[in-house]
Amino acid sequence: MTKMYNIVDMQGNFYKIGAKGNLEVARNSDEAAPFSFREANERIGTGKKAHFYSVIEANVQQPQEEPVYSASEYDEVKKPTMFDTLKNDWENTLSNLCYMSSHMEEYQENLKTMLSDVDKEVCDLLHYLELNDLDDGEMLKTSKMLQDARRRRREVKDEMERTAVMRSTFLDKEFGIKVHQGLEQIEHMKGRIYTPRKLADLFDEQPIQRAV
């Protein structure tokens, strides 16, 4: 590989190429421009200013080649997921989905009430600013109250949009039926009883075994 060089001055400053093509001081050696030996000397020139510069070998790191993997090596790599512990509480997950399906409309109505309340706050604050001659301290306090109300209003509006997206894309009546059916089937698994196929006597003195 061809050696590359940096231009430095007597104070130890490194140089790079500026927007107009001239030399500019770089923040550090990493930002310094690399030159061939010939290019570096041409940049310095031979005039009086050339005595203030010197050329040193640049510390240019070699690009590392990325390892090449075969298809079989990729196949052997197992990608971890959040479910790999086998300790997943599917019953609780489905219960939460059932609750969300059953109460989303109620939640949206509550959001409308929250939006109405904060809109009334904003209206009161705007009229308070309009109808009163406030000093700087009162103006600052009221402005902060208005800012807080507007930010709370934005949070409510964003939440209303998110819930609207959920209801329009998947949280419909059919979804509610499916998650309730799923929860019933998982709860039904708790009552499974193992029936011996051949060695019934083996289980006579043992407690009833739940199927696994």
Secondary structure, DSSP 8 states (H G I E B T S, - for coil): ----EEEEETT--BEEE-TTSSEEE-SSTTTS--B-HHHHHHHH-SSGGGGGEEEEE-------------HHHHHH-----TTTTS---HHHHHHHHHHHHHHHHHHHHHHHHHHHHHHHHHHHHHHHHHH----HHHHHHHHHHHHHHHHHHHHHHHHHHHHHHHHHHT-SHHHHHHHHHHHHHHHHGGG-B---SS-GGGGTTS---B--
